Amino acid sequence: MVCHFHPNFRFVRNITADQISVQILSGKGELKNIELNETVLSEVLELPTWLRVKRAICNRIAVKVPWTKLKSQPVQLFIDEVRVEVELSSEEVIGCESNPLSAFGDSTYGFANRVAEGMSLYVSSVEINFDSGVFRGSLTLSRLAVESKSPNWQPVSDLRYTRIADTASNRLLIFKMVTWQLLRIEASAQTKLSGNVINAPLRLITSSGKSRICVKKSIIDGSVLGGRIQVVSDNILWIATLPQVRSAIAFYDHIINIIKAAPKKVSMLQMQRIDLKLLPVRKSPSSIPVSNIFRSFDFERTSYHVYVGKIDLHLCDDNQTSDDYPEDWDIICGALQVTLLRLSVDFYPTNNAISDRSDWIRYDDANHCAAWDHKILQFHLRKLCTELDDSEQDRIVNMWPKLMSQNCVIRLYDIIVQCVTDMNSKKEALFNLFMSDRKSMPSNITHLLLGPFFLVIDQRTIRWLLFVIDDIKYALQISNAMPEVTKIPKTSLRINLLMPKIIVPLREPFVSDMRFARRIVISMSTLLATNCEAVSGDESSSFFKSISPNIIDFIDRIDLLVSKEKLKEFIFQLNQNSYEDIDQAERIWITTSPLWIETDFGEGTSSTPLLADIAFHALLSLKSTKVSVALQPMWKIRVVVNHFQFLQIMRLISSISAFMDQLISDQKFFSSTRSNGNGIAVEVVCFLEEVELNIVLPNQPIPTPYDLQETMLQSSTISSDG
């Protein structure tokens, strides 16, 4: 494959063909101090007659051309600095009448066009200075990048993924993204003689932004059929004083006067585009099959869109001279702040006035404004027809479907206007003058469903996980990430567990006896846990049965490690089903189906019942310093325990007690060098109305302690002889 490139040197002044070809054959090249032809550049950009490029300079251009991978890899241009001088004037200047793009070759769309479309551009700084004699200003862009992207605006490794072609309709979609780190606009008035600034300059500074550009072209001749441009910016801050506002008004008036006085000149290329825009919108005939992916990203008309997350406007009066105000004026250096949240502007320059708007972005055509618009158009048509004769009426009616309109849709999530403040205003005295009375939205909802599973209680794993959690918690506390974590919106969580099984391993018995159980298995059919009180609203009045007031008296008579008053308040809330968020606690309601507890000797062995079927209701109150647990069985508890189960359970209780002491010791050790406060206290309250305990005695003699000691001595002797 041989590709011929014909560079058009009408765009530049101080460069020759030899200067390019010798360097570019190696795949890399560099040029310095390139001066662009301002006349040709103005014609290519189709600038209006009142806006002319005086001078354009690129100080350094580096190019990388992947000659062997032009189909998949982009040609990259790196420019350090671009300086452009623009003049605003109403005087007519004779320009280039011919089309400067005609020298690029024929009108066919080929491989060279695709290479040019996939080109990537990186500019460190772009500075555009404009001067009109009365006003001057500048526009500065830093870290400008133009790259090809996927239809979902993601980076790609192959340029062929950045365009979607439909051979049936001979159309092509190209996706480009322009990004920048800083945009700065400045304008000020000046004297014509000295050029000195005579008023406060008008400044507008924005943070990083991006522009998503989708272009629809013809595969046959490469002509542009339409485009969609989306400009996205996170935040815009504009602090304007009254002199700056006056400068902005004067600058706007000056620009309008220049535009009105400028000669009206329309090129042939512009006339052709206007004719194409005035044609009614025609969708592809149903007989022509269009690929689904092309249809997903296709658009019928050119449109421009702007999205800004937040705009902060500050209007200030920096005049501190008391002579300019009345004697009783008490607003010194007044300021007013206006905040616009989630502003979006959708502009459709050419749209059929009577057509539907179903293809508009985020627009529902079934609204009162659209119906009102159609009524106005019909009223105007009837009014025209009443003033004309029959022949003219038919002519107007036939032309009416070709009526075009310009449409602009502005959306604003919220606007906040604060009352005026001055130098003496205090922060706590600030209040909003105007804002939307927006009600709170329902919280996010997350539903987690887990199928049958088992969970083994392993003390070593629990000990290590608590260490990791404490370490991560401390890292969040000392970093800036903690405020961001606290800003996460609350989520209504619902967890459904199907056939969960909890396995508690038991310690090996002190003698080799197969009657000692090895595991405690807790089984149930379902478990529901939620932090949303409304989910348990059907049962909220009876979530906890009536609690006897004798419990409060019982708490007063015993000694507790926790605060008695806090515990009694917690029980009182349970008894009254009152869960106001007065203590900023996160509460979790838990409901189980009837569960049963058994002991066995391992997987696949027979089991022995320990606890009969019984359902539980529980409430967890989680705070940063304390965890409160309330547990209540729904009916009588029936326990059946034999001698060997009892021994293993007592050993399990002893093991849990030692494990808790170990966790407390770990917490003290790891927190000795940290200022993360004390550990978390845990209080558990269980409301038992009736318990039935059945003790099953062994049906054969039980070894005495002397027999056990003799058995252990014999086992040690046998092991030493072996």
C-alpha positions in Angstrom: 0.0 0.0 0.0 1.4 3.4 -1.0 -0.1 6.6 0.5 0.7 9.9 -1.0 0.5 13.1 1.1 0.5 16.5 -0.6 1.3 19.1 2.0 -0.4 22.5 1.3 2.1 25.2 2.2 -0.5 27.9 1.8 -1.1 27.5 5.5 2.4 28.5 6.5 4.8 31.2 5.5 8.4 30.1 6.4 8.6 26.4 5.6 9.5 24.4 2.5 8.8 20.9 1.3 12.4 19.8 1.8 12.3 20.9 5.4 9.4 18.4 6.0 10.1 15.4 3.9 13.7 14.8 5.0 12.7 14.6 8.7 9.3 13.0 8.5 10.5 9.9 6.7 12.0 8.6 9.9 8.7 8.8 11.7 9.7 11.7 13.8 10.2 15.4 13.0 10.5 18.7 14.6 9.9 22.3 13.4 10.5 25.6 15.2 9.0 29.1 14.9 6.3 28.2 12.4 4.2 31.2 11.2 0.8 30.4 9.8 -0.9 32.2 6.9 -3.5 34.3 8.7 -5.6 34.9 5.5 -5.9 31.2 4.6 -6.5 30.4 8.3 -9.4 32.8 8.5 -11.0 31.3 5.4 -10.5 27.7 6.6 -12.1 28.5 10.0 -14.8 30.5 8.2 -14.5 33.3 10.6 -17.0 36.2 10.4 -16.0 39.3 8.6 -15.6 41.3 11.8 -13.1 38.8 13.3 -9.7 38.5 11.5 -6.5 36.7 12.4 -3.6 39.1 12.3 -0.9 36.7 13.3 -0.5 33.0 14.4 2.8 31.5 15.6 3.8 28.0 16.8 7.2 28.1 18.6 7.8 24.3 18.3 6.1 21.4 16.6 7.1 17.8 17.1 5.4 15.1 15.0 5.3 11.3 15.3 4.1 9.2 12.4 3.6 5.5 12.8 4.2 4.7 9.1 3.6 1.0 9.5 0.5 1.3 11.7 -1.4 4.3 10.1 -4.7 2.3 10.2 -4.6 1.6 13.9 -2.3 4.3 15.4 -2.8 8.1 15.3 -0.4 10.6 13.9 0.6 12.7 17.0 1.4 16.4 16.9 3.0 18.0 20.0 3.1 21.8 20.2 4.6 23.8 23.0 2.9 27.1 22.5 0.5 28.6 20.1 0.0 32.4 20.0 -2.7 34.0 18.0 -3.5 37.7 17.5 -7.1 38.5 16.5 -8.5 41.8 15.5 -12.1 42.9 15.9 -13.0 45.4 13.3 -15.9 46.5 11.0 -13.6 47.4 8.1 -13.8 45.1 5.1 -10.6 43.2 4.1 -10.2 41.4 0.8 -9.6 37.8 1.5 -9.1 34.6 -0.4 -12.0 33.9 -2.7 -11.1 30.4 -3.6 -11.7 27.5 -1.3 -8.3 26.8 0.4 -9.2 23.2 0.9 -9.5 22.5 -2.8 -5.7 22.0 -3.1 -5.8 18.8 -0.9 -6.9 16.7 -3.9 -10.1 15.3 -5.2 -13.4 15.2 -3.4 -13.3 11.4 -2.7 -13.1 10.1 0.8 -10.1 7.9 1.2 -7.3 6.6 3.4 -5.6 10.0 3.7 -8.8 11.5 5.1 -9.0 8.8 7.7 -5.4 9.4 8.8 -6.1 13.1 9.1 -9.3 12.5 11.1 -7.5 10.2 13.5 -4.7 12.7 14.3 -4.0 13.5 17.9 -3.0 17.0 19.0 -1.3 18.0 22.2 -0.7 21.7 23.0 0.9 22.9 26.2 -0.4 26.4 26.0 -2.8 28.3 23.6 -3.0 32.0 24.0 -5.4 34.1 21.8 -5.1 37.9 22.1 -7.8 40.1 20.6 -7.8 43.9 20.2 -10.4 46.2 18.9 -8.8 49.5 19.7 -11.2 50.2 22.5 -11.1 46.8 24.2 -8.4 44.2 24.4 -8.3 40.8 26.0 -7.0 37.3 25.9 -8.2 33.7 26.0 -5.7 31.1 27.5 -5.9 27.3 27.4 -3.4 25.1 29.1 -2.7 21.4 28.5 -5.0 21.2 25.5 -5.4 17.7 24.0 -7.4 16.5 21.1 -7.8 12.7 20.9 -9.9 10.1 19.2 -12.2 8.1 21.6 -14.6 5.2 21.5 -18.3 5.9 21.1 -18.5 5.6 24.9 -15.7 8.2 25.2 -13.1 5.7 26.5 -9.5 5.4 25.4 -8.8 2.9 22.6 -5.8 1.0 21.4 -7.0 0.9 17.8 -8.2 3.9 15.8 -10.7 1.6 14.0 -12.7 1.5 17.2 -13.2 5.3 17.1 -15.5 5.4 14.1 -18.7 3.7 13.2 -19.5 3.2 9.5 -22.8 2.2 7.9 -22.2 1.1 4.3 -25.9 0.8 3.6 -26.5 4.6 4.2 -22.9 5.6 3.3 -22.6 7.5 6.6 -19.8 7.6 9.1 -19.6 8.7 12.8 -16.3 10.0 14.2 -15.7 10.6 17.9 -13.2 13.1 19.2 -12.5 14.5 22.6 -10.9 17.8 23.5 -9.6 18.3 27.1 -7.9 21.1 28.9 -6.7 21.8 32.4 -7.4 25.6 32.7 -9.4 28.2 30.8 -8.8 31.8 31.4 -10.7 34.7 29.8 -9.8 38.3 30.4 -11.0 41.6 28.8 -10.5 45.3 29.6 -11.0 48.7 28.1 -8.1 50.8 27.1 -7.2 54.2 25.7 -6.7 54.4 22.0 -3.5 56.5 22.2 -1.5 54.9 25.0 -3.2 51.5 25.2 -3.3 51.7 29.0 -6.1 49.9 30.8 -8.7 52.4 32.0 -11.0 50.1 34.1 -10.9 46.9 36.0 -10.3 43.9 33.8 -13.0 41.3 33.4 -11.7 37.8 34.4 -13.3 34.4 34.1 -11.3 31.3 35.3 -12.6 27.7 35.0 -11.1 24.5 36.1 -10.5 21.5 33.9 -13.0 20.7 31.2 -13.7 18.6 28.2 -15.6 18.7 25.0 -17.0 15.6 23.3 -17.4 16.0 19.5 -19.3 13.5 17.3 -19.2 14.3 13.6 -21.3 12.6 11.0 -19.8 12.5 7.5 -20.5 11.0 4.1 -18.4 8.0 3.1 -18.7 9.0 -0.6 -17.1 12.5 -0.6 -16.3 13.1 3.1 -18.7 16.0 3.4 -19.9 16.9 7.0 -23.6 16.0 7.4 -23.9 17.1 11.0 -22.3 17.2 14.4 -23.0 17.1 18.1 -20.7 19.0 20.5 -20.9 18.6 24.2 -18.9 20.8 26.6 -18.5 19.5 30.1 -17.1 21.5 33.0 -17.1 20.7 36.7 -16.9 24.1 38.4 -16.9 27.7 37.3 -16.0 30.5 39.7 -16.5 34.2 38.7 -15.9 37.0 41.2 -17.0 40.2 39.6 -17.0 43.7 41.0 -19.3 46.4 39.8 -16.6 48.1 37.6 -16.0 44.6 36.0 -19.7 44.2 35.4 -19.8 47.6 33.7 -16.8 46.6 31.6 -18.7 43.4 30.5 -21.7 45.4 29.5 -19.6 47.9 27.6 -17.6 45.1 25.9 -20.8 43.4 24.8 -22.2 46.7 23.4 -18.9 47.3 21.6 -19.0 43.8 20.0 -22.6 44.2 18.9 -21.8 47.5 17.2 -18.8 46.0 15.4 -21.0 43.1 14.2 -23.7 45.4 12.9 -21.2 47.6 11.1 -19.3 44.7 9.6 -20.0 43.9 5.9 -22.2 41.0 5.2 -20.2 38.4 3.3 -21.3 34.8 2.8 -19.0 32.4 1.0 -20.3 29.8 -1.4 -19.4 27.0 1.0 -21.6 28.7 3.7 -24.4 29.1 1.2 -24.3 25.4 0.5 -24.4 24.6 4.2 -27.3 26.9 4.8 -29.2 25.3 2.0 -28.6 21.9 3.5 -29.7 23.1 6.9 -33.0 24.5 5.6 -33.9 21.1 4.1 -36.5 19.2 6.2 -35.0 16.5 8.3 -35.2 13.1 6.5 -34.6 9.9 8.3 -33.2 6.9 6.5 -35.9 5.0 4.6 -37.1 1.9 6.3 -36.1 -0.1 3.3 -32.4 0.7 3.9 -31.1 -1.6 6.7 -29.0 0.3 9.3 -26.7 -1.4 11.8 -27.9 -1.4 15.3 -24.7 0.1 16.7 -24.8 2.9 14.2 -28.5 3.6 15.0 -27.6 3.7 18.8 -25.2 6.6 18.3 -26.8 8.3 15.3 -28.4 11.8 15.4 -30.6 13.6 12.9 -29.5 17.2 13.4 -26.6 19.3 14.6 -26.7 20.3 18.2 -24.6 22.0 20.9 -24.7 21.1 24.6 -23.1 22.6 27.7 -23.0 20.9 31.1 -21.6 22.6 34.2 -21.7 20.9 37.6 -21.6 24.1 39.7 -21.3 27.8 39.0 -20.4 30.2 41.8 -21.1 33.9 40.9 -19.9 36.5 43.4 -21.0 40.1 42.8 -19.0 42.6 44.9 -19.0 46.3 45.6 -15.4 47.1 46.4 -15.9 50.9 46.7 -15.1 52.0 50.3 -15.6 55.7 49.7 -18.4 56.9 52.0 -19.1 60.0 49.8 -20.7 57.8 47.1 -23.5 56.5 49.4 -26.2 58.1 51.6 -25.4 59.0 55.1 -27.5 56.1 56.5 -25.9 53.5 54.2 -24.8 50.5 56.3 -23.6 48.1 53.6 -19.9 48.6 53.3 -18.3 46.4 50.5 -21.5 44.5 49.9 -21.4 41.1 48.2 -24.0 38.8 46.8 -23.4 35.1 46.0 -25.4 33.1 43.5 -24.9 29.4 43.1 -26.2 27.4 40.1 -26.2 23.7 40.4 -26.1 21.3 37.5 -26.7 23.7 34.6 -27.3 22.2 31.2 -27.9 24.0 28.0 -29.0 22.2 24.8 -29.1 24.3 21.6 -30.5 23.1 18.3 -29.7 25.8 15.6 -31.9 24.3 12.9 -34.9 22.3 13.7 -38.2 21.6 11.9 -40.7 23.7 13.8 -43.6 21.3 13.5 -41.7 18.0 13.8 -41.6 16.0 17.0 -38.6 16.3 19.3 -38.2 12.7 20.3 -34.6 12.6 19.3 -33.6 15.5 21.5 -31.2 14.7 24.4 -33.0 14.1 27.8 -36.2 15.6 26.4 -39.7 14.3 26.7 -41.9 15.7 24.0 -45.1 15.0 26.0 -45.0 18.2 28.0 -47.1 21.4 28.4 -44.5 23.6 26.7 -44.5 21.5 23.6 -48.3 21.5 23.4 -48.4 25.2 24.0 -45.8 25.7 21.2 -47.9 23.8 18.7 -51.0 25.8 19.6 -49.1 29.1 19.0 -47.9 27.8 15.6 -51.4 26.8 14.6 -52.8 30.1 15.7 -50.2 32.0 13.7 -51.0 29.9 10.6 -54.7 30.5 10.9 -54.0 34.2 11.3 -51.9 34.3 8.2 -54.5 32.5 6.2 -57.3 34.9 7.1 -55.3 37.8 5.6 -54.5 36.0 2.3 -56.6 34.9 -0.7 -57.1 31.2 -1.6 -54.0 30.8 -3.8 -51.7 32.4 -1.2 -53.3 30.3 1.5 -52.4 27.1 -0.4 -48.9 28.4 -0.9 -48.4 29.1 2.8 -49.9 25.7 3.8 -47.6 23.9 1.5 -44.5 25.8 2.8 -45.5 25.5 6.5 -43.9 22.0 7.0 -40.6 23.6 5.9 -40.7 26.2 8.7 -37.4 26.1 10.7 -36.8 27.1 14.2 -33.9 27.6 16.7 -34.5 25.9 20.0 -32.7 26.2 23.3 -33.5 24.1 26.4 -32.0 25.2 29.7 -32.2 23.0 32.7 -31.1 24.0 36.2 -31.2 21.6 39.2 -31.2 24.3 41.8 -30.3 28.0 42.2 -29.3 29.5 45.6 -29.1 33.2 46.2 -27.7 34.4 49.5 -28.7 37.6 51.1 -26.3 40.5 50.8 -23.3 40.5 53.2 -20.7 43.1 54.0 -17.4 43.3 55.9 -19.2 43.1 59.3 -21.4 40.1 58.5 -20.9 36.9 60.5 -21.0 33.4 59.2 -23.8 32.3 61.5 -25.9 35.2 60.3 -25.9 34.1 56.7 -29.2 32.8 55.2 -30.5 32.2 51.7 -32.6 34.8 50.0 -33.9 32.4 47.3 -33.6 28.7 46.7 -35.9 25.9 45.6 -38.0 24.2 48.2 -36.7 20.8 47.2 -37.8 17.9 49.3 -35.4 15.2 50.2 -35.3 12.2 47.9 -35.6 8.6 49.1 -32.3 7.1 50.0 -30.5 4.7 47.8 -31.7 1.1 48.0 -29.4 -2.0 48.0 -30.8 -5.5 48.1 -28.4 -8.4 48.8 -29.5 -12.0 48.3 -27.2 -14.8 49.3 -28.0 -18.5 48.6 -27.2 -21.5 50.8 -23.8 -21.1 52.5 -22.0 -22.0 55.7 -19.8 -19.8 57.9 -17.1 -21.3 60.2 -16.2 -19.3 63.3 -12.4 -19.3 63.4 -10.8 -17.3 66.2 -7.5 -16.7 64.5 -9.2 -15.2 61.4 -11.4 -13.0 63.6 -8.4 -11.8 65.5 -6.5 -10.9 62.3 -9.5 -9.2 60.7 -10.1 -7.0 63.7 -6.5 -6.0 63.5 -6.8 -5.1 59.8 -10.1 -3.2 60.4 -8.6 -1.2 63.2 -5.5 -0.4 61.1 -7.6 0.8 58.2 -9.9 2.8 60.5 -6.8 4.6 61.9 -5.5 5.3 58.4 -8.8 6.9 57.5 -8.8 9.0 60.6 -5.4 10.5 60.0 -6.0 11.1 56.3 -8.2 13.4 54.3 -10.4 10.5 53.1 -12.5 10.4 56.3 -14.6 13.5 55.4 -15.3 12.0 52.0 -16.4 8.7 53.6 -18.8 10.6 55.9 -20.3 12.3 52.8 -21.5 9.0 51.4 -25.3 9.1 51.3 -27.2 6.7 53.4 -28.4 3.6 51.7 -31.4 1.5 52.6 -30.0 -1.9 52.9 -31.9 -5.2 52.8 -30.0 -8.5 53.2 -31.8 -11.8 52.7 -29.9 -15.0 53.6 -31.3 -18.3 52.4 -30.5 -21.4 54.4 -27.4 -20.0 56.2 -25.5 -22.3 58.4 -23.1 -21.2 61.2 -20.5 -23.8 62.3 -18.7 -23.3 65.7 -15.8 -25.8 66.1 -15.3 -27.2 69.5 -12.1 -28.0 71.2 -10.7 -31.5 71.2 -11.8 -33.4 74.3 -9.3 -34.2 77.0 -9.8 -37.9 76.5 -10.4 -39.9 73.3 -14.1 -40.4 73.5 -16.4 -40.4 70.5 -19.3 -39.2 72.6 -17.9 -35.7 72.8 -19.3 -33.4 70.0 -16.8 -31.7 67.7 -19.1 -29.0 66.3 -22.1 -26.8 67.1 -24.2 -26.2 64.0 -26.7 -23.3 63.9 -29.2 -23.7 61.0 -32.2 -21.7 59.8 -34.2 -21.3 56.6 -34.1 -17.5 56.1 -32.6 -14.4 57.8 -33.6 -10.8 57.0 -31.5 -7.9 58.1 -32.3 -4.3 57.2 -31.3 -0.8 58.4 -34.6 0.7 57.2 -37.4 1.0 59.8 -40.0 1.2 57.0 -39.2 -2.3 55.8 -40.3 -3.7 59.1 -43.2 -1.2 59.3 -45.8 -3.9 59.1 -44.4 -5.5 62.2 -42.9 -2.4 63.9 -45.7 -2.2 66.4 -45.0 -5.8 67.5 -41.3 -6.2 66.5 -40.5 -6.5 70.2 -43.2 -8.0 72.4 -44.2 -6.1 75.5 -41.2 -6.0 77.8 -41.9 -6.4 81.5 -41.2 -3.2 83.6 -39.5 -5.5 86.2 -36.5 -5.5 83.9 -35.8 -1.9 84.8 -36.0 -2.8 88.5 -33.7 -5.7 87.9 -31.1 -3.5 86.2 -31.1 -1.1 89.2 -30.4 -4.0 91.6 -27.3 -5.4 89.8 -23.9 -4.1 89.0 -23.1 -3.5 85.4 -20.0 -2.4 83.5 -22.0 -0.1 81.3 -24.1 2.9 82.1 -27.4 1.9 83.7 -29.2 5.0 82.5 -28.2 4.5 78.9 -29.2 0.9 79.1 -32.6 1.7 80.6 -33.1 4.4 77.9 -32.3 1.8 75.2 -34.8 -0.7 76.7 -37.4 2.0 77.0 -37.1 2.8 73.3 -37.5 -0.9 72.5 -40.6 -1.1 74.7 -42.2 1.9 73.0 -41.0 1.0 69.5 -39.5 4.5 69.4 -36.4 4.8 67.3 -35.8 8.5 66.8 -32.4 9.3 65.5 -31.6 11.3 68.6 -28.3 9.5 69.3 -27.1 9.3 65.7 -27.0 5.6 65.9 -27.2 3.2 62.9 -29.9 0.6 63.7 -30.2 -2.8 62.0 -33.4 -4.9 62.4 -32.9 -8.7 62.1 -35.7 -11.3 61.7 -35.0 -15.0 61.5 -37.2 -18.0 60.6 -37.3 -20.8 63.2 -33.7 -21.8 63.7 -32.4 -25.0 65.4 -29.0 -25.8 66.9 -27.4 -29.3 66.8 -24.1 -30.8 67.7 -22.3 -33.4 65.5 -19.0 -35.1 65.1 -18.0 -33.6 61.7 -19.3 -33.4 58.2 -21.6 -36.2 57.2 -22.0 -37.6 60.7 -25.2 -37.9 62.7 -26.3 -34.9 64.8 -27.8 -34.5 68.2 -30.5 -31.8 68.8 -29.5 -29.0 71.3 -32.1 -26.2 70.7 -35.6 -26.8 69.3 -37.0 -24.6 66.5 -37.4 -21.0 67.5 -37.5 -17.6 65.7 -35.7 -14.5 66.9 -36.1 -10.8 66.5 -33.0 -8.7 67.1 -32.0 -5.0 67.0 -28.4 -3.8 66.6 -27.7 -0.2 67.6 -24.3 0.8 66.2 -22.3 3.8 67.5 -18.7 4.8 67.2 -18.1 3.9 70.9 -20.7 1.3 71.7 -22.7 -1.5 70.1 -26.0 -2.4 71.7 -27.7 -5.7 70.9 -31.3 -6.6 71.8 -32.4 -10.1 71.3 -35.9 -11.6 71.9 -37.2 -15.1 71.1 -40.7 -15.2 69.7 -41.8 -18.1 72.0 -40.6 -20.5 74.7 -37.0 -21.8 74.4 -36.6 -25.5 74.7 -33.1 -26.9 75.3 -32.0 -30.5 75.4 -28.5 -31.1 76.6 -26.6 -34.3 77.7 -23.6 -34.6 79.8 -21.0 -34.6 77.0 -22.7 -31.6 75.3 -22.7 -29.8 78.6 -18.9 -30.3 79.0 -18.1 -29.1 75.5 -20.4 -26.1 75.9 -18.7 -25.1 79.2 -15.3 -25.5 77.5 -16.6 -23.3 74.6 -17.7 -20.6 77.1 -14.2 -20.7 78.7 -12.6 -20.4 75.3 -14.8 -17.5 74.3 -13.9 -15.7 77.6 -10.2 -16.2 77.0 -10.6 -15.1 73.4 -12.3 -11.8 74.5 -9.5 -11.1 76.9 -7.1 -11.7 74.1 -8.9 -9.2 71.8 -8.9 -6.6 74.6 -5.2 -7.1 75.1 -4.6 -6.8 71.3 -6.6 -3.6 71.2 -4.6 -2.0 74.0 -1.3 -3.1 72.4 -2.1 -1.6 69.0 -3.7 1.5 70.3 -0.7 2.4 72.6 0.9 4.4 69.8 -2.3 5.7 68.3 -4.7 8.4 69.4 -7.8 6.6 68.2 -9.5 6.5 71.6 -10.7 3.5 73.6 -12.2 0.3 72.3 -15.8 -0.3 71.5 -18.1 -1.4 74.3 -20.6 -4.2 73.6 -23.8 -4.6 75.5 -26.2 -7.5 74.9 -29.7 -7.6 76.3 -31.8 -10.8 75.8 -35.4 -10.9 76.9 -36.4 -14.4 77.9 -39.9 -15.1 79.1 -39.8 -18.9 79.5 -37.0 -21.4 79.1 -37.4 -25.2 79.2 -34.2 -27.1 80.0 -34.0 -30.8 79.5 -30.9 -32.6 80.9 -30.3 -36.1 79.5 -28.2 -38.2 81.9 -25.9 -40.9 80.6 -27.2 -44.5 80.6 -23.8 -45.9 81.5 -21.1 -45.1 84.2 -19.1 -42.0 83.6 -15.4 -42.2 84.2 -14.3 -40.6 87.5 -11.4 -38.0 87.5 -9.1 -40.8 88.8 -9.9 -43.0 85.9 -9.3 -40.1 83.5 -5.9 -39.4 85.1 -4.9 -43.1 84.9 -6.0 -43.2 81.2 -3.9 -40.1 80.4 -0.8 -41.7 82.2 -1.2 -44.9 80.2 -1.5 -43.0 76.9 1.6 -41.1 77.7 3.5 -44.2 78.6 2.5 -46.0 75.4 3.6 -43.0 73.3 7.0 -42.9 75.0 7.6 -46.6 74.5 6.7 -46.3 70.8 
